Amino acid sequence: MKIDDMIKEKLKNTEFNKAYEAEGEKLASAVALYHKREATGLTQSDLAERADNNTSDHRED
């Protein structure tokens, strides 16, 4: 059985389908972040450092 056929069969299961779609969305987000990071010239370390800030410090209540 080809992988595409197996996935097509598994997608008939509602729970599997939801999980499959959710993982696809996570992957799309990760790929978009990777491309944006590369386009801006940031390293993974640069991005990690920038992401490690507490946004609550910047909120206006």
Secondary structure, 3 states (H helix, E strand, C coil): CCHHHHHHHHCCCHHHHHHHHHHHHHHHHHHHHHHHHHHHCCCHHHHHHHHCCCHHHHCCC
